[in-house]
């Protein structure tokens, strides 16, 4: 039981350590953005999110056996990138956007907030770029749902 508590405390320490200016400086390099414009947010016990200059990076933090904290950037998946692009297009929270596999291996059909669109994703370095294929269609929302804002033209 003591080991479990110690592990939980170590994870909490890792999370707190990643919220420091050290992570902001690392994110500044990763996002190519001045450190003073980076905002670090705790996502959960081991994950931090850094936002700045219109970009976002996620980090997983851990404590080694010498109590040193390291935060490593998470690689974004094509699926997550497509979900984020759809959320932005639909003006909808990402958690309300669902994805289904598209007509080929590199595509996804996104639905959320009364909208639907297909995205094709391609690897660019260690991340992905997803582009909408065609327009975004308006679909029926379940009864009681709030109407979505119109997507940008």
N, C-alpha and C positions, 0 to 999 in steps of 0.2 A: 504494500500500500504506500509505503514511504517513497518507493521508486516512482510510482505513478504520479504522486504529488510533485516530486522533484522534476519529473519530465514535464508536467504541466507548467510548473514555474519557469523552467528553461524555455519552453515555447513562448510563454508570456514575455519573458525577457528578450527573446529574439524579436518578437513583434514590436516591443517598445524600442529596441535598438534600431530596427529598420525605419522607425518613424523619425529618426534624427536627421540632421543635415547631411550625414554621410550618405544616406540613400538619396537625398535630393541631389547631391553632387554626382552620384552614379547615374541617376535618372537624367540629369542635365546632359551627360555625355551620350547616353543611349537615345534620348529624344532630340538631341541637337537643339537645346533650349537653355537659356541662362538659369542657373540654380535658383535665383531669386524669384523666378516665375514658375517654379515647380511646387505643386501642392501634393503632399503625401497624405494618403488616407488609409486607415486600417480597414481591411476587408474582413478578415477573420483572425484566428489565433496565430497563423503563420504567414498570411498573405498581406501585402501592402500594394496599393495602387498609387502610381505617380502620374499626375496630369500637368501638362504645360505646353504652351505654344500649339494648342489644338491637337496634341498627341497624347496617348495613354500607354503606359507600360505597367505590367503586373510583376511582382517579385515574390518569391518564396524565401522565407528566412528560416535559418536553423542555427543552433548553438552546437559547436563541436565539444569534444571532451575537455578542452582547455578553456571553456567558457567564452570562446570567440564567436561572435555573431557574423554570419555571412548571409547576404541576400542575393539571390540569383534570379535573373529575369526569366519569366515564364515565356515560352514560345507560344504564340497565339495560333490556334488551329484555324483552318479554312472555314470550318463550321461556325466558330465563334465570330470570325471576321464577317461572314455573311449575315449572321444574326445582328451584329452591331450596325452594319450598313443598312439593313432593312429597318431597324429601329430608328435610325436617323432619317431615312427616307419617309417612313410612315409617321414620324413624330410620335413615337410610341415607346414606352419603357421596354428594354430588351427582354425582360422576363415575360412580357406578353406576346413576344414573337416566337412562333414555332417554326421549325424547319423540317422539311421532308427532302429526301434525295430527289434530285432533278433528273432530267432525261439522260444525262451522261455523268461520268464519274466526278467531274469537276464542277457540278452545278447543284444548286439547292433551290427549292421553292419555299419562300417565306410567307407566312400569314400572320397578321396581327392588327388589332385596332381597326378592323374593317377593310384592310388592304391585303393585297397579294402581289408578289413579284418574284421573278426568277433571277438568280444571281449566278454568274460563272466566276470561279476563283482560280487564281494562278499564284504559284510561289514566287516571291520576290525576296531573294536573300533568305533571312531567317523569319520572314513574316509572309502574309498573304495579301493580295489585292483582289477584291471582289467587285465586279461591275454588274449593274442591272442589265438584263436582257429584255428589250422592249419596254413597255410602260408598266406602271403599277395599276392593277385593276381594283375596283371597289367591290368588296364582297359583303354579304349579309353578316351583320353582327348579331349575336344572340340577344334575345329580349333582355332589357335592363342594362345593356352595355352603354357606356358613354360613346358618342360619335367621335370618330377620329378627325383630326384636322386634315385638310387636303394636302397631298404631297406637293413638294415644289415642282414647278414646271421647268 
